[in-house]
């Protein structure tokens, strides 16, 4: 009797994934894609002259950044961790950071060399990730890389919104200082990836 009930439960269970053009799309991957779709809105809004654009862009930026933990939680909770998700999740962060940097450089809130170092590093490491993905190899983020992303997000969030807050000058200096530290972590973690890749290639 118990076995029959168990079989019935198995029959009514369902999958949270769908297939799109032969590619399995899990619930976590869909959340990540929604995050990626939010990126252009941050860029376009910051480059417009609409009223309170900083507040609107800041809100979208923070939502896109915070939901980074949501897609990972969903993937682990539903046991749907996938290679595609491992590639798309950090890509969403890189696109979000790059879009904010481009807009802030245009608005003269961030120096060009800072944005160039971060964006070029992210492109370089994304190529590494894609290589490991198509070769079914492991490419996990290191602690410095995770810290780098956190400091980038915090710095850019401050630099997007600081003009709308009290003590704007002090907040600008804080945001810039945090961003400079993020640049250091960006270069350090990038070099760490290259060393790891070189060692794995030799093996």
VOPAGU-2260 file (C-alpha; in pm, 1 decimal, decimal comma):
REM VOPAGU-2260
SITE   aa  ch    i         X         Y         Z
SITE  UNK   A    0       0,0       0,0       0,0
SITE  UNK   A    1     280,4     240,2      95,2
SITE  UNK   A    2     467,9     153,0    -223,2
SITE  UNK   A    3     156,5     226,4    -429,9
SITE  UNK   A    4     120,3     568,4    -266,6
SITE  UNK   A    5     486,8     642,3    -338,5
SITE  UNK   A    6     438,5     547,4    -702,0
SITE  UNK   A    7     137,2     779,4    -719,6
SITE  UNK   A    8     345,1    1067,1    -583,9
SITE  UNK   A    9     612,9     998,7    -842,5
SITE  UNK   A   10     350,2    1018,4   -1113,8
SITE  UNK   A   11     227,5    1363,8   -1009,7
SITE  UNK   A   12     577,6    1511,2    -969,2
SITE  UNK   A   13     678,1    1757,7   -1239,5
SITE  UNK   A   14     988,9    1915,0   -1377,6
SITE  UNK   A   15    1057,2    2288,5   -1347,9
SITE  UNK   A   16    1265,9    2284,6   -1664,8
SITE  UNK   A   17    1167,1    2336,8   -2025,6
SITE  UNK   A   18    1345,2    2280,9   -2352,9
SITE  UNK   A   19    1413,5    2564,2   -2594,1
SITE  UNK   A   20    1559,8    2465,1   -2931,1
SITE  UNK   A   21    1691,9    2147,7   -2771,5
SITE  UNK   A   22    1855,3    2335,9   -2480,4
SITE  UNK   A   23    1726,9    2249,6   -2134,0
SITE  UNK   A   24    1617,3    2569,3   -1957,5
SITE  UNK   A   25    1577,3    2531,6   -1581,5
SITE  UNK   A   26    1391,6    2770,4   -1353,7
SITE  UNK   A   27    1724,9    2905,5   -1230,9
SITE  UNK   A   28    1841,6    2968,3   -1587,3
SITE  UNK   A   29    1522,5    3158,0   -1663,3
SITE  UNK   A   30    1582,9    3382,4   -1360,8
SITE  UNK   A   31    1936,6    3444,7   -1485,8
SITE  UNK   A   32    1809,4    3534,9   -1833,6
SITE  UNK   A   33    1565,1    3781,7   -1678,7
SITE  UNK   A   34    1861,8    3938,6   -1496,9
SITE  UNK   A   35    2046,0    3969,1   -1828,3
SITE  UNK   A   36    1740,8    4134,0   -1987,8
SITE  UNK   A   37    1748,9    4397,9   -1712,0
SITE  UNK   A   38    2101,5    4507,1   -1809,3
SITE  UNK   A   39    2010,8    4728,3   -2110,4
SITE  UNK   A   40    1758,1    4915,9   -1898,9
SITE  UNK   A   41    2032,1    5022,5   -1655,2
SITE  UNK   A   42    2247,8    5147,4   -1942,3
SITE  UNK   A   43    1974,2    5327,0   -2136,2
SITE  UNK   A   44    1814,7    5492,2   -1832,0
SITE  UNK   A   45    2146,9    5629,1   -1708,1
SITE  UNK   A   46    2219,7    5776,2   -2051,9
SITE  UNK   A   47    1885,3    5953,7   -2077,2
SITE  UNK   A   48    1788,6    6287,4   -1927,0
SITE  UNK   A   49    1474,8    6162,9   -1755,0
SITE  UNK   A   50    1394,2    6291,7   -1409,1
SITE  UNK   A   51    1523,9    6077,6   -1120,5
SITE  UNK   A   52    1704,9    5849,6   -1364,1
SITE  UNK   A   53    1961,5    5769,2   -1094,7
SITE  UNK   A   54    1695,7    5632,2    -860,1
SITE  UNK   A   55    1532,7    5423,1   -1133,2
SITE  UNK   A   56    1863,2    5285,9   -1263,8
SITE  UNK   A   57    1981,8    5218,2    -907,0
SITE  UNK   A   58    1665,2    5021,3    -829,7
SITE  UNK   A   59    1697,7    4803,9   -1141,5
SITE  UNK   A   60    2072,1    4759,7   -1082,9
SITE  UNK   A   61    2025,1    4645,6    -722,6
SITE  UNK   A   62    1740,2    4407,8    -811,0
SITE  UNK   A   63    1949,9    4251,8   -1088,6
SITE  UNK   A   64    2247,8    4221,1    -853,1
SITE  UNK   A   65    2058,8    4084,8    -551,9
SITE  UNK   A   66    1875,0    3820,5    -754,3
SITE  UNK   A   67    2217,9    3673,6    -831,3
SITE  UNK   A   68    2177,2    3468,7    -514,6
SITE  UNK   A   69    1821,9    3372,5    -610,8
SITE  UNK   A   70    1905,5    3176,2    -925,1
SITE  UNK   A   71    2180,3    2988,3    -742,6
SITE  UNK   A   72    1945,4    2905,8    -456,3
SITE  UNK   A   73    1678,6    2780,6    -697,5
SITE  UNK   A   74    1929,4    2564,2    -884,0
SITE  UNK   A   75    2052,6    2402,8    -562,4
SITE  UNK   A   76    1705,9    2369,5    -407,0
SITE  UNK   A   77    1558,6    2199,0    -714,5
SITE  UNK   A   78    1877,3    2007,4    -786,9
SITE  UNK   A   79    1898,3    2170,3   -1131,1
SITE  UNK   A   80    2258,5    2292,7   -1133,0
SITE  UNK   A   81    2365,0    2291,7   -1498,7
SITE  UNK   A   82    2672,0    2379,2   -1705,2
SITE  UNK   A   83    2467,7    2642,7   -1886,2
SITE  UNK   A   84    2372,1    2799,1   -1554,0
SITE  UNK   A   85    2734,1    2798,7   -1439,2
SITE  UNK   A   86    2818,6    2999,5   -1750,6
SITE  UNK   A   87    2515,8    3232,2   -1760,8
SITE  UNK   A   88    2516,3    3327,3   -1391,4
SITE  UNK   A   89    2859,2    3497,3   -1385,3
SITE  UNK   A   90    2795,8    3632,0   -1736,3
SITE  UNK   A   91    2490,5    3818,2   -1604,6
SITE  UNK   A   92    2707,2    3982,2   -1337,8
SITE  UNK   A   93    2972,7    4078,5   -1593,9
SITE  UNK   A   94    2717,0    4230,9   -1830,6
SITE  UNK   A   95    2554,2    4424,9   -1547,0
SITE  UNK   A   96    2886,6    4561,9   -1424,8
SITE  UNK   A   97    3003,7    4644,8   -1777,4
SITE  UNK   A   98    2682,2    4829,8   -1863,9
SITE  UNK   A   99    2701,3    5039,1   -1546,8
SITE  UNK   A  100    3069,0    5117,0   -1609,3
SITE  UNK   A  101    3005,9    5228,3   -1968,1
SITE  UNK   A  102    2727,4    5460,6   -1855,9
SITE  UNK   A  103    2930,2    5603,0   -1565,9
SITE  UNK   A  104    3232,1    5664,7   -1789,8
SITE  UNK   A  105    3006,5    5854,5   -2030,4
SITE  UNK   A  106    2871,0    6056,5   -1736,9
SITE  UNK   A  107    3230,6    6119,6   -1620,6
SITE  UNK   A  108    3173,2    5949,4   -1287,0
SITE  UNK   A  109    3432,4    5675,5   -1350,7
SITE  UNK   A  110    3770,5    5703,6   -1518,4
SITE  UNK   A  111    3807,6    5530,3   -1853,7
SITE  UNK   A  112    4111,9    5324,3   -1752,6
SITE  UNK   A  113    3922,2    5176,4   -1457,8
SITE  UNK   A  114    3636,2    5062,6   -1679,4
SITE  UNK   A  115    3876,5    4932,9   -1944,0
SITE  UNK   A  116    4065,4    4711,1   -1697,2
SITE  UNK   A  117    3748,2    4563,1   -1552,2
SITE  UNK   A  118    3565,6    4508,3   -1883,4
SITE  UNK   A  119    3868,6    4360,2   -2064,0
SITE  UNK   A  120    3932,9    4124,7   -1774,2
SITE  UNK   A  121    3570,6    4011,7   -1774,2
SITE  UNK   A  122    3580,2    3945,0   -2149,8
SITE  UNK   A  123    3902,3    3748,4   -2109,6
SITE  UNK   A  124    3771,0    3532,4   -1826,1
SITE  UNK   A  125    3437,3    3479,9   -2002,6
SITE  UNK   A  126    3633,6    3329,8   -2293,0
SITE  UNK   A  127    3803,4    3097,9   -2042,3
SITE  UNK   A  128    3467,3    2996,3   -1897,9
SITE  UNK   A  129    3328,1    2923,8   -2243,3
SITE  UNK   A  130    3632,9    2711,5   -2326,5
SITE  UNK   A  131    3587,8    2505,8   -2010,0
SITE  UNK   A  132    3213,4    2475,9   -2076,6
SITE  UNK   A  133    3250,2    2330,0   -2426,0
SITE  UNK   A  134    3520,3    2094,8   -2298,9
SITE  UNK   A  135    3306,0    1979,1   -2004,0
SITE  UNK   A  136    3572,1    2091,7   -1757,5
SITE  UNK   A  137    3527,7    2249,3   -1415,2
SITE  UNK   A  138    3578,4    2625,0   -1378,0
SITE  UNK   A  139    3466,9    2739,0   -1033,4
SITE  UNK   A  140    3497,2    3096,1    -909,8
SITE  UNK   A  141    3770,6    3163,3    -656,1
SITE  UNK   A  142    3721,5    3358,6    -332,9
SITE  UNK   A  143    3900,1    3670,6    -468,0
SITE  UNK   A  144    3678,7    3655,4    -780,1
SITE  UNK   A  145    3362,2    3644,2    -568,4
SITE  UNK   A  146    3491,7    3931,8    -354,8
SITE  UNK   A  147    3573,9    4124,7    -670,6
SITE  UNK   A  148    3216,1    4100,1    -793,1
SITE  UNK   A  149    3078,7    4211,4    -456,1
SITE  UNK   A  150    3304,1    4517,6    -438,4
SITE  UNK   A  151    3225,4    4608,4    -799,4
SITE  UNK   A  152    2851,3    4593,4    -735,2
SITE  UNK   A  153    2873,7    4796,8    -413,6
SITE  UNK   A  154    3096,9    5062,0    -571,8
SITE  UNK   A  155    2883,4    5101,3    -882,6
SITE  UNK   A  156    2561,0    5114,6    -681,5
SITE  UNK   A  157    2705,8    5402,9    -477,0
SITE  UNK   A  158    2828,1    5587,2    -786,6
SITE  UNK   A  159    2489,8    5553,2    -954,9
SITE  UNK   A  160    2285,5    5693,3    -665,8
SITE  UNK   A  161    2521,0    5921,9    -470,3
SITE  UNK   A  162    2397,5    6248,8    -625,3
SITE  UNK   A  163    2050,0    6183,3    -486,6
SITE  UNK   A  164    2170,4    6126,3    -129,4
SITE  UNK   A  165    2300,3    6346,9     153,6
SITE  UNK   A  166    2680,6    6380,4     182,4
SITE  UNK   A  167    2713,4    6327,9    -192,8
SITE  UNK   A  168    3080,6    6429,8    -206,5
SITE  UNK   A  169    3178,2    6184,9      66,8
SITE  UNK   A  170    2976,3    5907,7     -95,2
SITE  UNK   A  171    3149,0    5970,6    -428,1
SITE  UNK   A  172    3488,9    5935,1    -262,1
SITE  UNK   A  173    3372,9    5617,3     -86,8
SITE  UNK   A  174    3237,0    5468,6    -408,2
SITE  UNK   A  175    3555,7    5553,8    -596,5
SITE  UNK   A  176    3776,1    5403,4    -324,1
SITE  UNK   A  177    3572,8    5081,7    -321,6
SITE  UNK   A  178    3592,8    5067,5    -702,0
SITE  UNK   A  179    3974,3    5105,7    -693,9
SITE  UNK   A  180    3994,9    4815,1    -451,3
SITE  UNK   A  181    3768,3    4619,9    -684,9
SITE  UNK   A  182    4013,9    4692,6    -967,8
SITE  UNK   A  183    4293,1    4540,4    -759,2
SITE  UNK   A  184    4083,9    4228,7    -694,0
SITE  UNK   A  185    3988,7    4219,5   -1062,0
SITE  UNK   A  186    4351,8    4205,3   -1173,8
SITE  UNK   A  187    4454,1    3966,1    -895,4
SITE  UNK   A  188    4170,8    3717,7    -955,2
SITE  UNK   A  189    4228,1    3737,1   -1331,7
SITE  UNK   A  190    4595,4    3649,3   -1287,6
SITE  UNK   A  191    4492,8    3366,3   -1055,9
SITE  UNK   A  192    4264,0    3224,4   -1326,2
SITE  UNK   A  193    4544,0    3238,9   -1584,3
SITE  UNK   A  194    4780,2    3050,9   -1352,2
SITE  UNK   A  195    4515,9    2786,1   -1281,3
SITE  UNK   A  196    4443,4    2749,2   -1653,5
SITE  UNK   A  197    4812,2    2717,9   -1738,4
SITE  UNK   A  198    4860,5    2443,2   -1480,8
SITE  UNK   A  199    4553,1    2250,8   -1595,9
SITE  UNK   A  200    4664,0    2281,4   -1959,2
SITE  UNK   A  201    5001,9    2129,3   -1875,1
SITE  UNK   A  202    4832,2    1839,4   -1699,6
